[in-house]
Amino acid sequence: RLAPRLDALGNPVRLKLLHEIWNGAGTVAELAELPGFGTTGQIYHHVNQLTSAGWLAPTRRGHYSIPAERIVPLLVILAAAGDTP
């Protein structure tokens, strides 16, 4: 159960997606407007991986956020890895 959660964070695009969602981008359309994420299909692939691992949750149709209970674990992992959002 732990390995898939950590594996989802092992992709630089997914980390950047989390960073942008943390900073207020909540939809795939908003993320697609930013450079470096690829197509909406690619973004959905990454969002689905993060959602399956529990790092993102749909808040309403097409909107995503980091669940409150995942914020501290995410920050601890990033801090331990030497990265911050």
Buried (B, 14 or more C-beta within 10 A) or exposed (E): EEEEBEEBBEEEBBBBBBBBBBEEBBBBEBBBEEEEBEEEEEBBBBBEBBBEBBBBBEEEEEEBBBBEEBBEEBEEBBEEEEEEB
